[in-house]
Amino acid sequence: MHHFPVVNFSGVGFDLSSLLAITVSALLVFVLARVAVTNLSLHNPSKLQNFMEWAVEFVHGMVASTMPLKHAKRFITLGLTLILFIFVSNLLGLPFGVVTEVKDDHHGAVTAFGMEIMSEAEYEKEHAAGKHVAFAWWKSPTADLSVTAGLAFTVFLIIHLAGLFTNTKHYIKHYFQPFPIFLPLNIIETISRPVTLAIRLFANIFAGEVLISTILMLNWVGIPLLAVWQGFSIFVGAIQAFLFTILTMVYLAGATVHEEHDDHAEHAGHEKH
């Protein structure tokens, strides 16, 4: 049975495998972006430079499809960061797994790097039940609900702070539309958005990794299935990164961009009076 190494600090659990995967994902994206802009060339661009230019153009088009171009420019960097980080994170658990086993003659709490990752009582309970204890140290960070919830919460803050400070009047006004009585429903809708973002991303990636673990139990019989599923997982990872990013941009557009004809109508109304 595979467990994840969780360390508790002041009653809060930290999954070391998730922290490791997040760090690796962030470093990979940073290195990719840094190398792509090194030795730029107009006449003989490298394949990586061509890829990054395509990625920027793709994200630019995606953001521009959700809001006017004059507003889209300031969110391209956010969109590119999100889609690259999520895509890399989604695929991180595919290549291999890192599992450490606890010897059957082990006694006491299980530790790693001087930190307790399983208490003595928990280990003895597993051992008494005849279960073999092992810890998985490698997975896609987006297969952890805490990680996807953190991403969704960060996006939630960005969206509503941007709306509050750059589009204050219309941002507050939209909570009372079409009628003030709709305020509770609009608040519920606003809160539900990051929840659905987090659960959708987590469920798809976690389900994929569970299926990979199941296929691995088939030993050599599962190798063809594993190859097919990993190929499909790359497609799923790309789709989920795209969905998370474009929904973020749609919500940003709703919070920071208002229809200009509303201003014209309001201005005309004042002139009439």
C-alpha positions in Angstrom: 0.0 0.0 0.0 1.5 3.4 -1.0 1.3 6.3 1.3 2.4 9.9 0.7 5.0 11.3 3.1 3.1 13.9 5.2 4.9 16.0 7.8 2.8 17.8 10.4 3.7 21.3 11.7 1.3 22.7 14.4 -1.5 20.4 13.2 -1.1 21.3 9.5 0.0 18.5 7.2 2.5 19.1 4.4 2.8 16.5 1.7 6.5 16.3 0.9 5.8 14.6 -2.5 3.6 17.6 -3.5 6.1 20.1 -2.4 8.9 18.3 -4.3 6.7 18.2 -7.4 5.7 21.8 -7.2 9.3 22.9 -6.9 10.4 20.8 -9.9 7.5 22.1 -12.0 8.3 25.7 -11.2 12.0 25.1 -11.9 11.3 23.4 -15.3 9.0 26.3 -16.4 11.5 28.9 -15.3 14.4 27.1 -17.1 12.3 26.6 -20.2 11.4 30.3 -20.3 15.0 31.4 -19.5 16.6 29.2 -22.1 14.0 30.2 -24.8 15.0 33.8 -24.6 18.7 33.2 -24.6 20.5 34.0 -27.9 17.4 35.2 -29.6 17.8 35.4 -33.4 15.6 36.9 -36.1 17.2 35.0 -39.0 18.0 31.6 -37.4 15.8 31.0 -34.4 16.2 27.8 -32.4 13.4 25.2 -32.2 12.9 26.3 -28.6 12.6 29.9 -29.6 10.1 28.9 -32.2 8.1 26.9 -29.7 8.0 29.8 -27.2 7.0 32.3 -29.9 4.2 29.9 -30.9 3.1 29.6 -27.2 3.1 33.3 -26.7 1.0 33.8 -29.9 -1.4 31.0 -28.8 -1.9 32.5 -25.4 -2.3 36.0 -26.9 -5.0 34.7 -29.2 -6.7 32.9 -26.3 -6.7 35.9 -24.0 -7.8 38.2 -26.9 -10.8 35.9 -27.5 -12.2 36.7 -24.1 -11.7 40.5 -23.9 -10.8 43.5 -26.2 -7.2 43.5 -27.4 -6.4 46.7 -25.5 -7.2 44.9 -22.2 -5.7 41.5 -23.2 -2.1 42.6 -23.3 -1.7 43.0 -19.6 -2.8 39.4 -18.9 -0.7 37.5 -21.5 2.1 36.9 -19.0 -0.3 35.5 -16.4 -2.0 33.3 -19.0 1.4 32.0 -20.3 2.6 31.2 -16.8 -0.6 29.4 -15.9 -0.8 27.2 -19.0 2.9 26.3 -18.9 3.0 25.5 -15.1 -0.3 23.5 -15.2 0.7 21.6 -18.3 4.1 20.6 -16.9 2.6 19.8 -13.5 0.0 17.6 -15.2 2.6 15.5 -17.0 5.2 15.3 -14.2 3.8 12.0 -12.8 3.8 10.2 -16.1 7.5 9.3 -16.8 8.2 7.3 -13.6 7.5 6.8 -9.9 9.7 7.0 -6.9 8.7 4.6 -4.1 10.5 3.7 -0.9 9.5 0.7 1.1 9.6 0.2 4.9 11.2 -3.0 6.0 9.0 -5.5 7.7 11.2 -5.6 10.7 10.9 -1.9 11.3 9.6 -0.7 14.6 8.6 2.7 15.8 7.7 5.8 13.8 8.7 6.2 10.2 11.0 9.1 9.5 12.6 10.8 6.5 15.2 13.6 6.5 14.8 13.6 10.3 11.0 14.3 10.1 8.2 11.9 11.1 6.1 10.9 8.1 4.1 8.2 9.9 3.5 7.8 13.6 4.4 4.7 15.5 0.7 4.0 16.2 -0.2 4.3 12.5 2.7 2.1 11.4 1.9 -0.6 14.0 -1.8 -0.6 12.8 -0.7 -1.1 9.2 1.8 -3.8 10.2 -0.6 -5.6 12.4 -3.1 -5.8 9.5 -0.4 -7.5 7.4 0.0 -4.6 5.0 3.2 -3.7 3.4 4.0 0.0 3.9 5.6 2.0 1.1 5.8 5.8 0.4 5.4 7.4 -3.0 7.6 10.4 -3.5 6.8 11.4 -7.0 3.5 12.4 -8.5 1.9 15.2 -10.5 1.3 18.1 -8.1 -2.1 18.7 -9.7 -3.1 15.3 -8.6 -3.3 16.8 -5.1 -6.5 18.7 -4.3 -4.6 21.1 -2.0 -2.4 22.2 -4.9 -5.3 22.8 -7.4 -7.2 24.6 -4.6 -4.2 26.8 -4.0 -4.0 27.6 -7.7 -7.7 28.3 -7.9 -7.6 30.5 -4.8 -4.6 32.5 -6.2 -6.5 33.1 -9.4 -9.6 34.0 -7.4 -7.6 36.7 -5.6 -6.1 38.1 -8.8 -9.5 38.3 -10.5 -11.3 40.1 -7.8 -8.5 42.4 -6.7 -8.0 43.4 -10.4 -11.7 44.0 -10.7 -11.9 46.0 -7.5 -9.0 48.2 -8.2 -9.2 48.7 -12.0 -12.9 48.5 -12.6 -14.3 49.5 -9.2 -17.7 50.9 -10.2 -18.7 48.3 -12.7 -17.2 45.4 -10.7 -19.4 46.3 -7.6 -22.4 47.0 -9.8 -22.4 43.6 -11.5 -23.2 41.9 -8.1 -26.6 43.7 -8.1 -27.6 42.9 -11.7 -30.0 42.4 -13.2 -31.8 43.3 -9.9 -30.5 43.9 -6.4 -32.4 40.8 -5.2 -29.9 38.7 -7.2 -27.0 39.7 -4.9 -26.9 36.4 -2.9 -27.0 34.3 -6.1 -24.2 36.4 -7.7 -22.1 35.9 -4.6 -22.7 32.1 -4.7 -21.7 32.1 -8.3 -18.5 33.9 -7.6 -17.5 31.5 -4.8 -18.4 28.5 -6.9 -16.0 29.4 -9.7 -12.7 28.6 -7.9 -14.2 25.5 -6.4 -15.1 24.1 -9.8 -11.7 25.1 -11.2 -9.9 23.2 -8.5 -12.1 20.1 -8.5 -12.1 19.8 -12.3 -8.3 19.9 -12.6 -7.7 17.6 -9.6 -10.3 15.0 -10.6 -9.0 14.6 -14.2 -5.3 14.3 -13.2 -5.9 12.2 -10.1 -8.1 9.7 -12.0 -5.3 9.4 -14.7 -2.7 8.6 -12.1 -4.9 6.0 -10.3 -5.4 4.3 -13.7 -1.7 4.3 -14.3 -1.1 2.7 -10.9 -3.7 0.0 -11.7 -2.1 -0.7 -15.1 1.3 -1.1 -13.5 -0.1 -3.9 -11.3 -0.5 -6.0 -14.5 3.2 -6.1 -14.9 4.4 -6.8 -18.5 0.8 -7.4 -19.7 0.0 -3.8 -19.0 2.9 -2.3 -20.9 1.0 -1.7 -24.2 -2.0 -0.3 -22.2 0.4 2.0 -20.3 1.9 3.4 -23.5 -1.5 4.1 -24.9 -2.8 5.7 -21.7 0.3 7.8 -21.2 -0.1 9.2 -24.7 -3.8 10.0 -23.9 -2.8 11.5 -20.6 -0.6 14.1 -22.5 -3.7 15.1 -24.4 -5.8 15.3 -21.2 -3.1 17.3 -19.4 -3.0 19.8 -22.3 -6.8 20.2 -22.4 -7.0 20.7 -18.6 -4.2 23.3 -18.7 -6.1 25.1 -21.5 -9.5 25.0 -19.7 -8.1 26.3 -16.4 -6.3 29.2 -18.2 -9.1 30.2 -20.5 -11.7 30.1 -17.8 -9.4 32.3 -15.7 -9.3 34.8 -18.6 -13.1 34.7 -19.0 -13.5 35.5 -15.3 -10.9 38.2 -15.5 -12.7 39.8 -18.4 -16.0 39.7 -16.5 -14.3 41.5 -13.5 -12.1 44.0 -15.3 -13.9 44.8 -18.6 -17.3 46.5 -18.9 -19.3 47.1 -22.0 -18.7 50.5 -23.4 -22.3 50.8 -24.6 -23.4 50.8 -21.0 -21.3 53.9 -20.4 -22.8 55.6 -23.5 -26.3 54.7 -22.4 -25.6 56.0 -18.9 -24.0 59.2 -20.3 -27.0 59.7 -22.6 -29.4 59.4 -19.7 -27.5 62.1 -17.7 -27.6 64.4 -20.8 -31.3 63.8 -21.2 -32.0 64.8 -17.7 
